[in-house]
Amino acid sequence: MATRPVTVEEVPAARVRGGDAPPGEPRRVGYLYLIPALLIFGAFTLAPLIHAIWLSFFDWDGVTAGKWVGLSNYGDVFSDPEQRKAFGHALLLIVFYALLPTGIGLLLAGLVARTQVRGFTFFRVVLFLPQVVALVVVAVMWRMIYDPNNGPINEALRSLGLGGLAKSWLGDFTVALPAVGLIGTWVMYGLCMVLLTAGVQKIPKSLYDAARVDGAGPIREFVAVTLPALRGEIAVALTLCTIQALRNFDIIYNTTKGGPGDSTSVPAYQVYRRAFETGQVGSAAAMGLTLAVVIFLLSTGINAIAERGSKR
């Protein structure tokens, strides 16, 4: 006797709610678990952001009644030489904070891919240590290194008979910004090294073997195998380091305070100085929001280029 198949509509509701129902709570219940995090995010991120946007439309010293100026503060970001110069310094620091550390990380990644480095795990931990040291401590330490009288750099130059090259590294209008940038390179290269060397370890060895069979040398092997495989890791490293370069405050504040003159002034330090020292809260808010937009655009651009390259 043939049996008629049972349709879903004929299955008892109790059975559907029982063993045949998907595990877990319904989706609408899951959203309830997000409410605490959303409330915290709204209170400590969205609300201050909205308040900063509102303040950016005023000429306000933080004490007396503010004066509505509309988009004037944003216009000053582009027309004020001091603010334009600060953004120019931040863009230059990207070279030291992002490009140089990523280049060093790629070099180390290429060495790891090419040869087995004995004790590399130990060296990787040591090279990563600048990432776990507070930036205030880093700034104080490098300020001592750059000391014009007793700093080890000038002492080494004098001992080698190159005393003419000794200078006040953080007090010279020409070299102060590169000197601060090198501090950023020292801090960030460990992060890039860890990201990129970890990425190398996931590349199949067969790709390297095939490249070597084809007669590829170290440079050709790096360009043809290592570099394309690390596109995602490079994008992450550049994004993180670029953000750190643009929001740099701790090192600048504890080494040069934007000096000498304004030769090392950056947007983050300008936001602090305008808001808490010169009573230009509206201008500080506008500059901070402009900085946030620049960070967003650069980060989006880096990731868009990386994704477009991965699809080729």
HELIX and SHEET records of a PDB file:
HELIX    1   1 VAL A    8  GLU A   10  5                                   3    
HELIX    2   2 ALA A   13  ARG A   17  1                                   5    
HELIX    3   3 ARG A   27  PHE A   41  1                                  15    
HELIX    4   4 GLY A   42  LEU A   46  3                                   5    
HELIX    5   5 ALA A   47  LEU A   55  1                                   9    
HELIX    6   6 SER A   72  SER A   79  1                                   8    
HELIX    7   7 PRO A   81  ILE A   94  1                                  14    
HELIX    8   8 VAL A   95  LEU A   99  3                                   5    
HELIX    9   9 LEU A  100  ARG A  114  1                                  15    
HELIX   10  10 PHE A  120  PHE A  128  1                                   9    
HELIX   11  11 LEU A  129  VAL A  132  5                                   4    
HELIX   12  12 LEU A  135  ILE A  145  1                                  11    
HELIX   13  13 PRO A  152  SER A  159  1                                   8    
HELIX   14  14 GLY A  163  LEU A  165  5                                   3    
HELIX   15  15 ALA A  176  VAL A  200  1                                  25    
HELIX   16  16 LYS A  205  VAL A  213  1                                   9    
HELIX   17  17 PRO A  218  GLU A  221  1                                   4    
HELIX   18  18 PHE A  222  THR A  226  3                                   5    
HELIX   19  19 LEU A  227  ALA A  229  1                                   3    
HELIX   20  20 ARG A  231  LEU A  246  1                                  16    
HELIX   21  21 ASP A  250  THR A  255  1                                   6    
HELIX   22  22 PRO A  267  PHE A  276  1                                  10    
HELIX   23  23 VAL A  281  SER A  310  1                                  30    
SHEET    1   A 2 PHE A  58  ASP A  59  0                                        
SHEET    2   A 2 LYS A  67  TRP A  68 -1                                        
END                                                                             
